[in-house]
């Protein structure tokens, strides 16, 4: 499967199709795999409103990072980013690195939900680290989990009644 190929400017130009709302770049490799990129015509301060990247870039043979207000691709950077590697204000992905909220297998943001969740304010996950942490293994000032470690922790390893009361008051749905 050869992905690397040098294109002339004419070949690259002919790959771009313009629709009412999108610029669409697509390419099909000899092996049957494809590359498609959708770039919205709508922009916010020069940044595309939506950028979707599927497949390997024909110019480089690598996965290109989707960049936009809403970015979707294997690698995504945007306000809302969705991808295996997602970086943004609100990322969703296997590795989600965010500012406010993140959801992912490994999530890092102020508020994080994931298998491994690291959130300075709140973390929920199998392994959770945060000021308030809930998880199978929870580490935080307020920690609730099977194994909980912190100032006010409640779990099988520690039974702090103040922590249990705090969690009941703060989160009555638990």
Secondary structure per residue as TSV (DSSP state, phi and psi in degrees):
chain	resnum	aa	ss	phi	psi
A	1	X	-	360.0	99.8
A	2	X	-	-93.8	122.9
A	3	X	-	-103.8	-26.5
A	4	X	-	-79.1	125.8
A	5	X	-	-154.7	142.3
A	6	X	-	-93.6	129.7
A	7	X	-	-109.4	145.7
A	8	X	-	-80.8	157.6
A	9	X	H	-56.7	-33.1
A	10	X	H	-67.5	-40.5
A	11	X	H	-63.9	-43.0
A	12	X	H	-66.3	-39.8
A	13	X	H	-64.0	-38.0
A	14	X	H	-71.5	-14.8
A	15	X	T	-78.2	-15.5
A	16	X	E	-92.1	123.5
A	17	X	E	-111.8	136.1
A	18	X	E	-108.2	127.1
A	19	X	-	-115.5	-173.9
A	20	X	S	-62.6	-39.8
A	21	X	S	-112.8	-13.9
A	22	X	E	-132.7	156.5
A	23	X	E	-105.4	129.1
A	24	X	E	-120.2	122.7
A	25	X	E	-108.2	128.5
A	26	X	E	-142.6	153.5
A	27	X	E	-155.3	138.7
A	28	X	E	-113.7	124.6
A	29	X	-	-76.4	160.9
A	30	X	T	-58.5	-30.9
A	31	X	T	-78.9	-3.6
A	32	X	S	100.1	-12.1
A	33	X	-	-74.9	160.4
A	34	X	E	-132.8	163.0
A	35	X	E	-130.5	129.3
A	36	X	E	-139.8	135.8
A	37	X	E	-132.0	128.6
A	38	X	E	-108.7	125.4
A	39	X	E	-123.1	119.1
A	40	X	E	-71.0	146.4
A	41	X	S	-73.6	-28.5
A	42	X	-	-71.2	133.6
A	43	X	E	-131.5	161.5
A	44	X	E	-126.3	108.6
A	45	X	T	53.5	41.9
A	46	X	T	85.0	-4.7
A	47	X	E	-98.2	130.8
A	48	X	E	-57.7	141.7
A	49	X	S	-63.7	-43.5
A	50	X	E	-133.8	135.3
A	51	X	E	-135.6	121.6
A	52	X	E	-121.6	127.2
A	53	X	E	-124.8	124.7
A	54	X	E	-125.0	124.0
A	55	X	S	93.2	-174.0
A	56	X	B	-92.0	137.9
A	57	X	-	-64.7	129.9
A	58	X	T	-68.1	-25.7
A	59	X	T	-71.7	-38.4
A	60	X	T	-111.8	-22.7
A	61	X	S	79.0	8.3
A	62	X	S	-114.0	167.1
A	63	X	B	-77.7	123.7
A	64	X	-	-85.4	145.0
A	65	X	E	-80.4	128.2
A	66	X	E	-76.8	129.6
A	67	X	E	-130.2	120.7
A	68	X	E	-177.7	175.5
A	69	X	E	-59.4	-46.9
A	70	X	E	-112.1	116.0
A	71	X	E	-120.3	129.3
A	72	X	E	-131.9	125.4
A	73	X	S	174.8	178.3
A	74	X	S	-59.1	-41.0
A	75	X	E	-119.3	127.7
A	76	X	E	-135.9	137.8
A	77	X	E	-132.4	117.3
A	78	X	E	-177.0	177.3
A	79	X	E	-60.8	-52.3
A	80	X	E	-109.8	115.0
A	81	X	E	-121.4	131.2
A	82	X	E	-128.3	120.4
A	83	X	E	175.7	176.1
A	84	X	E	-60.5	-45.8
A	85	X	E	-110.7	112.2
A	86	X	E	-122.2	126.1
A	87	X	E	-127.2	126.4
A	88	X	E	174.6	-169.2
A	89	X	E	-70.9	-43.5
A	90	X	E	-130.1	89.1
A	91	X	E	-95.1	148.6
A	92	X	E	-131.8	120.4
A	93	X	E	177.8	178.9
A	94	X	E	-61.5	-48.3
A	95	X	E	-115.0	106.5
A	96	X	E	-113.1	114.1
A	97	X	E	-113.8	114.5
A	98	X	E	-132.9	174.9
A	99	X	E	-94.1	-58.2
A	100	X	E	-93.8	-55.9
A	101	X	E	-138.7	139.2
A	102	X	E	-138.3	146.1
A	103	X	E	-132.4	120.9
A	104	X	E	-178.2	175.5
A	105	X	E	-62.0	-46.7
A	106	X	E	-120.3	115.8
A	107	X	E	-123.3	136.0
A	108	X	E	-137.5	117.2
A	109	X	S	-172.7	179.3
A	110	X	S	-56.4	-44.2
A	111	X	E	-121.1	122.2
A	112	X	E	-130.7	140.1
A	113	X	E	-129.8	124.7
A	114	X	E	178.6	174.2
A	115	X	E	-59.9	-46.4
A	116	X	E	-113.2	110.5
A	117	X	E	-118.5	122.1
A	118	X	E	-121.0	111.2
A	119	X	E	-138.1	114.7
A	120	X	E	-53.4	-31.1
A	121	X	E	-95.0	-53.9
A	122	X	E	-146.2	136.5
A	123	X	E	-136.9	133.7
A	124	X	E	-131.0	120.3
A	125	X	E	177.8	179.8
A	126	X	E	-61.8	-45.2
A	127	X	E	-121.0	110.5
A	128	X	E	-120.0	131.5
A	129	X	E	-129.0	122.1
A	130	X	E	-178.9	174.6
A	131	X	E	-56.9	-48.5
A	132	X	E	-112.4	119.9
A	133	X	E	-128.5	130.8
A	134	X	E	-128.4	124.3
A	135	X	E	-178.5	178.2
A	136	X	E	-61.8	-46.3
A	137	X	E	-118.3	116.1
A	138	X	E	-121.2	129.3
A	139	X	E	-126.9	119.0
A	140	X	S	-179.3	176.7
A	141	X	S	-62.8	-48.1
A	142	X	E	-108.6	112.2
A	143	X	E	-128.5	133.0
A	144	X	E	-133.3	123.3
A	145	X	E	-179.8	180.0
A	146	X	E	-60.9	-47.0
A	147	X	E	-121.7	116.0
A	148	X	E	-120.3	136.6
A	149	X	E	-132.2	123.9
A	150	X	S	165.0	-178.2
A	151	X	S	-63.5	-49.0
A	152	X	E	-117.5	91.7
A	153	X	E	-119.7	146.4
A	154	X	E	-140.6	123.4
A	155	X	S	-169.9	-168.7
A	156	X	S	-69.1	-26.0
A	157	X	S	-87.6	-21.3
A	158	X	-	-146.8	134.9
A	159	X	B	-121.3	79.6
A	160	X	-	-90.3	112.3
A	161	X	H	-63.8	-30.1
A	162	X	H	-64.3	-39.6
A	163	X	H	-65.9	-44.4
A	164	X	H	-61.5	-42.1
A	165	X	H	-65.5	-40.0
A	166	X	H	-63.4	-45.7
A	167	X	H	-65.2	-38.7
A	168	X	H	-63.9	-39.7
A	169	X	H	-72.5	-43.6
A	170	X	H	-74.6	-34.3
A	171	X	-	-135.7	77.8
A	172	X	T	-64.8	-16.3
A	173	X	T	-75.9	-12.4
A	174	X	-	-77.7	360.0
